[in-house]
Amino acid sequence: MRRIVMGAVLALGLLVGSGPAQAQQPGQKKGAGAFSPLKQLQGVVRQVDLGQGRVVIAASDGAATELRGTPGQLLGLKPGAKASLRYVPVSGQLWLVTEGMTRPVPESVGPALTVTGHIISLSSKDGELTLSAGGRSLAVQTHPMLLSGLRQGQRAQVTFQTLSGVNWATALRSEAEVPRK
């Protein structure tokens, strides 16, 4: 069974292992990668916002850079601590890569819930997915790499946690992986 998460990790692994290579989006022509080469940022953590999925790092020259990431990726980062983070530009935003992408935060922060439904919309630019389940819609945020391979209208299962009013996906399963009841 092919997991969406594994596909994203493998795609990012290709980026990491081959230096300046680019991952290819589904339906894209070869050589027209949507994801830029992997980059590294070292500095001091200035701000962490788990709910919004953002961290601000100040480099040694004082320049501040905002990176996006899932709460699982940002969990261990503390203001004032030194950090060395790998990231990739995705549609104009700087996203952390691979490590902890789907790691749930502790249950004390928010319980994990699982919903199965049909994808109403998705945006790989912002890492947003909206699912229709039981006559209601559910918007979730995730890492854009986890959305590759998903499409509008497809049946999917999402496990998520709510932090600061934002639903963050910790697991995504595509139509072929979701058991029918």
N, C-alpha and C positions, 0 to 999 in steps of 0.2 A: 504494500500500500504506500503510495507516494504522498508524503506530507508536504504541504505548502511551505512549512517552516524549513524542512530539509532542503527544498529547492532553493529557497532564499539563501540559506547558509552555504550551499554549494556554489551558488552564483557569486556570493561574496568571497568565498574561498578562492575562486578563480581570480578575482580581483587582487586578493592578497598575494597569492602565489605567483602571479605573473607580472607584478609591477604595474606598468602603465596601461595594461589591457583594460578594456571596457566591457561591462556586462551588457547583454543585449535584451531589450524588452521584447515580449511576445509581439509578433507582427511587424517587427522592425527589420529593415534591411541590414545585412552584415556591414559592419563598419560605421553604423549610425547609432552608436551606443547612447543610451539615455543617462547612464551613470558615468561620471568622470573618474579619473584615476584616484586611487586611495591616497589620502594625505594624513599627516601626523601633526598634532598640535600639543606643545608642552607649555605648561604655565601653572598658575595658581587659580584654584576654583574661587570665584567671586560670589556666585549665586547659583542655587539649585532650586528648581520648581518641578517637583514630581508630577503634580496635577497637569501642568501645561507641557511637560516633556521638554524642558529647556534647562541648559546649563550655560553659564557665562564663565569663560576662562580668560585670564589676563596673561599675555605672553610676557617674556622678560623685557621687551621694549615698551610695555605698558598698554599695548593695543588689546582691547577686549573683543573676544569673538564669541558669538552665541551659537551653540550647537543644539540640535534636536536629538532626542533619544526617547526610548520607552522608559517608564518608571523603573523597570528591572535593570536597565543599563545605567541609570542615574543613581540607583539606591546607595551605593557605597561612596559616592562623592560628597565631600563635606567642605563648606566654605573655609578658606584659609589653607587647605591641603594642596600639595603639589599633585599634578596629574599629567599623564601622557596619554592622549586619546587619539585613536584612529577614526577618521571620518571620510565621507565621500559626499560631494555635492549632488543633490537629487533635486532637479527642477528648481534651482535657485536657493535651496535650503541646504544647510550642512548637517548631515545625519551621521550619528555614530554608527559603527558597523559591528556586526556579528555578536560579540560577547554580550550575553544577557538579554538579547533581543526579545525573548518570550518568557524571561524569568518573572514569575509572579512576585508581587510584593507580599510581605507578611499578612496573614489573614486579619491581624489586629488593625491594619490600615483599611481594609475593605474585603468583604467576602467575595470569593470567586463564584460567578454564575455562568451557566451554559445555556445558550439559546440556539435553536435550529430554525432556519427560515430561508427566504429567497433574497438575494442581493438586489436592492433597489438602485443603489448607486455606489460608485467607488472612485476615489481620487488618489492615484499613486503619487501625485505631486505633494499632497498634504498628508497622506497616510490615513485617509478617512474612508470608512465603509459604513453604509446604511443597510440594515437588514430588516425585512418585513417578516414578522412572526406573530401568529395568533391575532391578526388584525391590528397590530401595533407596529410602529417602526422603532428601530433601535440604532442610534448612531454610535460608532466606536472609532477610536483612534488607534493606530498601530504604526509600525515601521513600514515605510513605503515598499521595501523589498519583500515584505510578507504578502503583499497584494498581487505580486506577479503570478500569473496563471489563473486568477479569478476573473469572472466576467459578470456583467449585469444580467439578472435573471437566473443565475446559477443558484442551486441549493447549497447552503453552507452551514456549518456549525461554528459558533464563536464562543469561546470562554473568555470572560472579561472581569475586570475589577474596576470599581469607581473610585477615583481620587479627585478631590476638589471639584466634583461635579462633572468630571470627564470620564467616560467609559474607555478603559484601555484594554485592548485584546491581549490575552496571554497565550491563546492558541486559536488557530484557524484550521478548519478541515474543509476540503472541497467536496463537491457533490458525490464523487465516487467513494469518498471515505466516510460519509455520513450514513449510519445504518437507518434503514426504513423501518417504521413501526407498523 
